[in-house]
Amino acid sequence: MSEEARNIAILKEAYRLWHETKGASVDSWMSICADELEFGSIGQSVKATPYMTVYDSKEKLGEYFSGLARDWEMIEFRIEHYVAQGDRVVCLGRCSWKARKTGKTIWTPIANSFRFANGKLIEYYEYFDTAQMRDAMQN
């Protein structure tokens, strides 16, 4: 199996669980992360979501997943395309979440970029509609 095929297989399983459990499969994501990694979110500019920030270790990354679980209820998370080259995989799809505080629902296209080393995730960045997220967090 090529490096690209292996990395896609890892992500397909992680995203399958992520969608099926409505975001409760945090352990599966943590198991594919290297101890040291680069993690970021375009959502880091939204003050209402301080957990969408830069992380440099798996140990700290738990704050991201805790914040998501506290503030959001997943409705769906679907990856429709996987594009791999060497150690990098870009995933394109869509997701929908409901803000627990306001009850507002968002739907946004997503693009997630990953980099792997030795079968472990060492870099991740997520892109989505931050204006919808910000608006859903406001009463």
ABEGO torsion letter per residue (X at the ends): XBAAAAAAAAAAAAAAAAAAAGGAAAAAAAAABBABBBBBBAAAABAABAABBBBABAAAAAAAAAAAAAABBBABBBBABBBBBEABBBBBBBBBBBBAAAGBBBBBBBBBBBBBBGGBBABBBBBBBAAAAAAAABX
